[in-house]
Amino acid sequence: MGETTTRPLTTVGPDGRRRILARRPERGQIIALVALFIGMGIFIQGFQLGRANTYIWPLLLVGAGVALFWRQADNARRAQWVELSRSKRVLPLARAGAGVVLVGAGVTGILVLQGQGSAQHLGAVLQAALAVIVGIALLAGPYVIRMTQDLSEERLMRIRAQERAEVAAHVHDSVLHTLTLIQRSAEDPREVARLARAQERELRAWLYKPEGTGKDEAEEPDTLAEAVKATAAEVEDHHGVPIEVVVVGDCPLDERLAAQMQAAREAMVNAAKYGGDGGAVQVFAEVEGATIFLSVRDRGPGFDLDAVPDDRMGVRESIIGRMQRNGGTARLRSAPDGGTVVELEMERAATT
């Protein structure tokens, strides 16, 4: 029969790493270890070693404490050390040996110097105490580090679990609800497209905003980019026409820019109503210094302002008149390849 090799049991952790299972120390092994040290002490005490017999029990107690500490340590860590190659095993063994020597020497020095009770040996006593501290640090250091790593891994797994729960809740509250509405509106392609684009915007806002929370829909936008995107989303949801938005630069909103956004909203509504059948409405906004340029273009049949009756005040007052009253300009022109382009230009209010 071949030789049987005993390997530590392993498991795969939540982070995908293979871990060695730690086994609880058996009570019989601990009792046997204590009995072994007591027997060694009685056996060595029988020899006539002079003053050396005085240090046998302190040294055995220190050694027993170190052995028990080692036995109660993380079994997974010790199993990893056992699996290391012979060359890499030197460092842990050297560290453990140095710790035992320092603890033994330090405790022995304190016991001896305490009996002398002389103030002139204070420095030697402090050196012995320092040796004890260094020895304990050498022995306990790896386990303290291991404990810190375990706590960090536990915290990381808890954060990941919380993130997964938040993603699952958001998917349940928004995406699944939208998919249900799409199934009910399967025979209305325009409604399906509107629902899909609305869900896409919501997901993008949730993913790319800080902390993945997006911006509360009840909050008013306070920058130009947010205002343009919010206005386009509102018009798109209401009229079911896709609106493509491109914003270059950004700046805070003021009274003039708020008026420009109202004019832009009216232009988007007109484009969705009268030019939405030709394709998506394109909105472009650019911040260049103190000048804000915004254009709305549709793919409809075109628009002639002179052909509009004078009593129709939508374009004249809601777009052109509003821009002029606030110090801006509005231009309407027909695109060469069809459609209408509304260009709005406004200077930002001077900051004091």
Protein Blocks (a to p, Z undefined) as FASTA:
>chain_A
ZZddddddddddfkopacdddddddfklmmmmmmmmmmmmmmmmmpcghjmlmmmmmmmm
mmmmmmmmmmmmcfklmmmmmmpcfklmmmmmmmmmmmmmmmmmmmmmmmmmmmnopakl
mmmmmmmmmmmmmmmmmmmmmmmmmmmmmmmmmmmmmmmmmmmmmmmmmmmmmmmmmmmm
mmmmmmmmklmmmmmmmmmmmmmmmmmmghhlopafkbccfbfklmmmmmmmmmmmmnop
acddddedjddddfklmmmmmmmmmmmmmmmmmmmmnoccddddddehjbccdddddfbe
bjcfklpcfklmklmmmmmmmmmmnopacdddddfkgpjdddddddddddZZ
